[in-house]
Amino acid sequence: MLDTPIVAIVDDEDAIREALDDLVRSCGYETQLYKSGIDFLAYGRRDCISCILLDVNMPGLNGLEVQERMNAEPPKPPVIFFTSHADETLRKSAFLGGASAYLTKPADASSVIDCIEAATRACEFQHVAEL
């Protein structure tokens, strides 16, 4: 089990990434920040991440492509999509790929934290089950 849950925040917008970082840290989580899906896949240590807040529309690889690559190579921490795209097709694709939540920007802080708490509990349960 992880001591302090780590939330990866992957968003190409600096202001969104920083605001989410402040919110998540204020609730006692650690964070890892990435400005693109490519950076996350290249440098992120998925074995220690409790969940990922992932934007859909980013340059390079979009969030759905990042999710697809993670699904092909474990570990697969829970993914919470956090996007300004309320498109139902994108939402369905995210859930079919195993997303734990799909939030539309702007989302209220309590919704974001509720989704993170549920995802980190699921991640802790998965780690215990693997022992």
TABELPE-V200145 format. One record per residue. N is the residue number from 1. RES is the residue in one small letter. SS is DSSP state (helix for helix, strand for strand, loop for the rest). Layout:
n-><N,N>
res-><RES,RES>
ss-><SS,SS>
//
This chain:
n-><1,2,3,4,5,6,7,8,9,10,11,12,13,14,15,16,17,18,19,20,21,22,23,24,25,26,27,28,29,30,31,32,33,34,35,36,37,38,39,40,41,42,43,44,45,46,47,48,49,50,51,52,53,54,55,56,57,58,59,60,61,62,63,64,65,66,67,68,69,70,71,72,73,74,75,76,77,78,79,80,81,82,83,84,85,86,87,88,89,90,91,92,93,94,95,96,97,98,99,100,101,102,103,104,105,106,107,108,109,110,111,112,113,114,115,116,117,118,119,120,121,122,123,124,125,126,127,128,129,130,131>
res-><m,l,d,t,p,i,v,a,i,v,d,d,e,d,a,i,r,e,a,l,d,d,l,v,r,s,c,g,y,e,t,q,l,y,k,s,g,i,d,f,l,a,y,g,r,r,d,c,i,s,c,i,l,l,d,v,n,m,p,g,l,n,g,l,e,v,q,e,r,m,n,a,e,p,p,k,p,p,v,i,f,f,t,s,h,a,d,e,t,l,r,k,s,a,f,l,g,g,a,s,a,y,l,t,k,p,a,d,a,s,s,v,i,d,c,i,e,a,a,t,r,a,c,e,f,q,h,v,a,e,l>
ss-><loop,loop,loop,loop,loop,strand,strand,strand,strand,strand,loop,loop,loop,helix,helix,helix,helix,helix,helix,helix,helix,helix,helix,helix,helix,helix,loop,loop,loop,strand,strand,strand,strand,strand,loop,loop,helix,helix,helix,helix,helix,helix,helix,loop,loop,helix,helix,helix,loop,loop,strand,strand,strand,strand,loop,loop,loop,loop,loop,loop,loop,loop,helix,helix,helix,helix,helix,helix,helix,helix,helix,helix,loop,loop,loop,loop,loop,strand,strand,strand,strand,strand,strand,loop,loop,loop,loop,helix,helix,helix,helix,helix,helix,helix,helix,helix,loop,loop,loop,loop,strand,strand,strand,strand,loop,loop,loop,loop,helix,helix,helix,helix,helix,helix,helix,helix,helix,helix,helix,helix,helix,helix,helix,helix,helix,helix,helix,helix,helix,helix,loop>
//
